[in-house]
């Protein structure tokens, strides 16, 4: 993609032909993603709790790193200082599940179906902290997931945080 194009144009053009497919270990995209958000977590005194897991998936390492950085970045932004964000990887014979759970304000059930839409910004529960952004990040993560034949969902209850779940098929 054109690195000088606005993020929305990059997302609009992201397609399977833009990805470099390879067999990669889950840790090959989890570790770099966690490394990229550590500074933000430290600034907010947020504990990053990351499970160790193994397992291979077919995908584009860079795109999966970006997907996970976006989810982790949002989780850290919405989690109050001194709390934690957990990244858990679950491997089975059929799939690899990467879960990111925050201790933020949660997402209203009505908002949950809309957060994956481009340019959507919640006016309710998660915006009480006045987090900056254009509403592109989460829609791009869904697009990356779909290009990997994966699913990306959110489960949340207002006042009890949110869990984003990426389910990738095994190689």
N, C-alpha and C positions, 0 to 999 in steps of 0.2 A: 504493500500500500504506500501511497504518497505520504511521506513523513511530515510534509508541510501542510497537508489538508487538515481541515478541522476534524475533530474526532468523529463527528457524525458522518462525514463523508467517508472516512476510513471504514467505519462499521458498515455503511451501506454497500461498500464494494468488497467486503470480506467474503470470500467464497472458498470452496474446497481447493481451488487451484492456487490460492494464496498460501496454503499450508504445506509444510514439509513433513511428510508422514514418515514415522519411524517407530520401531518397537522401543518403548522407554519404560524404565522402572518408575513407579509412583514417586519415589524419593527424588528422582531427577527433576521433577517440577515442584514438589513440596518444599524441599530445602531452599532453592533459590527464591521462591515466593516468600517464605518465612524470613529469610535474610533481608529482603527488600522492605519489609514492614517493621523490622525490629526497632529502628530508630523512632518511628512514630509511637510504637508501643511503650518504649522506654520514656519518652517525653510525657506520656500520660500515666506512667507507673502502672501499665497494664501488663499482667503476667500472660505470656504466650505459653500455653501448655500444648505440646505437640507429641502425638503418639508416633512411635516407630512402626513402620509397616513395609511389607515387601509386596511385590506383585507387578506384573507388566501390563501395559496397555498400548494400543496402537494410537499414535497421535502426534501432534506438533508440539514439541516441548515448549517453545516460546509462547505459543497461544495458550497452552495450559498454565504456564507461569502467570501470564497476564490475567487469565480468568481468576486464578486463586489469589493473586495480589489484590485485585479489585474487591473480592469478597472479604478478604482479611482486612483490607484498608477500611471498608465500610464498618466491619465489626468493631474495629478499634475505635473509629471515630464516634460510634454510637454507644460504646461502653464507657461508663463513668470511671474516673480516675480511681486507681487502686483495686479495680476488679480484674477479671481474667477473660481471655478469649481462648477457646479450646479448638484444636484441629485434631480430628480423629480420623484414622484411615482403617476401614474394615475391608478385608479381602476374603472373597469366597471363590468357589470354582467358576462361577458365572459372571461375577462383577467385582469392581473395586469401588468402594464408596468413600468419598472424602466429605467429611462433615465439619463445618465451621460453626461454632456456637458462641454467641456473645451474651453479655449480661446487660444489654441495653434496655431501652424502654419497650421493646417489642414492636410488632407491626399489627395494626388493626386488621381483622379478617377481610374487610372490604378492600383495603389497600393491597393485600398480599397478591391478588391476581393482577394488579396493575403495575407493580414495581418493575416487572420485566419489560414494560413498554418503553420505547425510546422517548426520551425527554420527560418522562413522568417523574414528578417530584411530589412526594407525600406532603400534605399540609397538616397532617395529624401527628400521631404519636412519636415518630422518629425525628421530626423536625423541631421538637422542643429544644434540642441542643444547638440549633442553628448551624447545621453542618453545610458547608459550601459544596457546590457541584452543579452540574447541568442535567443530571438525570440520564446520562448515557451509559455509565459504567455497568449497571446491572443488566441492561438490555443487551450490551455487547457480550457479557458473560453467557447469557442464554444462547446467543447466536453461536459463540464458540462451542458451547456444549452440544448444540444440535449438529454442528459440523463434525463432531466426534461421535455421532450416534449415541450421545449420552443424554441424560436428563438432569436438569437443575431445578430444584424445588426449594421452597421455603416453608418452614413450620414455625409458627410464632404465636405467642399469647401476650397481649398487652400487659406490660409490667413485669414480664418474665423472660425477656430476651428473644432471640431468634436463632434458628438453626438453618443454614443453607446446606443442601445436600446435593452433591454431584455424584451421579451414578454412571460409571464408565464400564463398557463391556470389556471382558478379558480378551487377551490375544488368542 
